[in-house]
């Protein structure tokens, strides 16, 4: 049944006409962020772009971003945060490489006190967006846990032996869905929430839609990954529901039949059951969700 699921655009939108219209619009050119190496260079770029934006030339050690914050009983030492962007430099088995470890140590010496997910970690092999994306399973648990330990160690070395008392670490867990490439980086293996008349054209070998039974089992994989992360000492998991990946695509599967599509309640069922399952089976594990609207 799932292979017949189609996501429809409004009838007023003609894909071919839409693409012809946007292809004729010249795109603006922007300098690479890395080329703006000083505050003076950035200020000149703002002036040339007619953008009014005030900023300080140096970070004030006692400024607002350096102040601690407390939310729902959790105290974080400052307002700086490492957001979850995977490096795709793990091993084929989903464990961290030396490059991964170096990056996480740099997270620790950065001074940021909130590690919001560190990077996206797949809950099983077919959910990896790249053959070198990290994966959290019983086989990789020890090495994924060691990333946390190395980050804390680097933070202590730079800022003092007790500096990690207000450091808050989590792990983002994900399934890449439509954008899965678990085996070869240039060979997509999409597992979608529904068919889509435009997005499906990107995949010459077709798109397979996950069945309700497969989504049921995937919920268990998310819960298992959260349990493994908790055992490693991570304080929370971020359940990824953004940027077109599976958790996000399910939220928009308005024409999908069955319990995971159609009504808002059904479209929220997957993410809601993941959250409920983690709450029930992993007591003490906090949960965050990154959602694209």
Order of alpha helices (4+ residues) and beta strands (2+ residues): beta-alpha-alpha-beta-beta-beta-alpha-beta-beta-alpha-beta-beta-beta-beta-alpha-beta-alpha-alpha-alpha-beta
